[in-house]
Amino acid sequence: MGHTTITCKITMRWWLRVYLDCVVFTANITGLNPDWDKVRYWVGRGMKITLCSK
């Protein structure tokens, strides 16, 4: 039985880091917690996962 190697490549869209920095900044300034469901939604939209088998 042979071995199969699967490589997972995760890339972030250019705006995701800016969005997360703004969420953290706003949370620190206001002292409030972000809406984690909205953050999870946008992180899911901003991450691209590609599986490659060799």
C-alpha positions as CSV (number, residue, x, y, z in Angstrom):
1,M,0.0,0.0,0.0
2,G,1.5,3.3,-1.1
3,H,1.6,6.5,0.8
4,T,-0.2,9.6,-0.3
5,T,0.9,13.1,0.7
6,I,-1.7,15.8,1.0
7,T,-0.5,19.4,1.2
8,C,-2.8,22.1,2.6
9,K,-2.2,25.6,1.4
10,I,-3.8,28.4,3.4
11,T,-3.8,31.9,2.0
12,M,-5.3,35.1,3.3
13,R,-6.9,37.8,1.2
14,W,-5.2,41.2,1.4
15,W,-8.0,42.8,3.4
16,L,-8.3,40.2,6.2
17,R,-5.4,41.4,8.3
18,V,-6.6,45.0,8.0
19,Y,-10.1,43.9,9.1
20,L,-8.8,42.0,12.1
21,D,-6.6,44.9,13.2
22,C,-9.6,47.2,13.0
23,V,-11.7,44.8,15.1
24,V,-9.0,44.7,17.7
25,F,-8.5,48.4,17.7
26,T,-12.3,49.1,18.0
27,A,-12.6,46.5,20.8
28,N,-9.7,48.2,22.7
29,I,-11.1,51.7,22.3
30,T,-14.7,50.9,23.2
31,G,-14.0,48.2,25.8
32,L,-16.6,46.0,24.2
33,N,-16.3,42.5,22.7
34,P,-16.8,42.1,19.0
35,D,-19.6,40.1,17.5
36,W,-17.8,36.8,17.2
37,D,-20.3,35.4,14.7
38,K,-19.6,38.3,12.3
39,V,-15.8,37.9,12.8
40,R,-16.0,34.2,12.1
41,Y,-18.0,34.9,9.0
42,W,-15.5,37.4,7.6
43,V,-12.5,35.2,8.5
44,G,-14.1,32.4,6.7
45,R,-14.6,34.6,3.6
46,G,-11.0,35.9,3.9
47,M,-9.2,32.6,4.1
48,K,-8.7,30.3,1.1
49,I,-7.8,26.7,1.7
50,T,-6.4,24.6,-1.2
51,L,-5.7,20.8,-0.8
52,C,-3.1,19.3,-3.2
53,S,-2.3,15.6,-3.3
54,K,1.0,14.3,-4.6
